[in-house]
Structures are given as structure tokens and as C-alpha cells.
């Protein structure tokens, strides 16, 4: 037993909100991937630094 909305405006606003959400994801995606790659590079440098300290090498 399904219920039907009395107006089509709810469907319209739902579609509009989905489009805005998708647009936001597409707009922010390059920035998010940039942050992730910077984080990986920073983590790699930190691990390398600590390995050098543990081995007793110069930093």
C-alpha cells in the first residue's frame, strides 16, 4: 500500500536537491583528490624520516 504525494512539487525539489548535491561533488572532486595525494606524499615523507631516525642516519 503506497502513498502518493498530493503535489508534484516534492518530486521537483527532490530532483533539484539531487542535482545540486551531484554538482557539489563534481565541483569539489579535484580538490578532494589533491588533498588525498598530498596526504599520501606527506605520510610517505614522515615514514621515511622516522625510518632514518630509527636507523641512526642523518636527517
C-alpha positions, 0 to 999 in steps of 0.5 A, a space after each residue: 500500500 503506497 502513498 502518493 504525494 498530493 503535489 508534484 512539487 516534492 518530486 521537483 525539489 527532490 530532483 533539484 536537491 539531487 542535482 545540486 548535491 551531484 554538482 557539489 561533488 563534481 565541483 569539489 572532486 579535484 580538490 578532494 583528490 589533491 588533498 588525498 595525494 598530498 596526504 599520501 606524499 606527506 605520510 610517505 615523507 614522515 615514514 621515511 624520516 622516522 625510518 632514518 631516525 630509527 636507523 641512526 642516519 642523518 636527517 
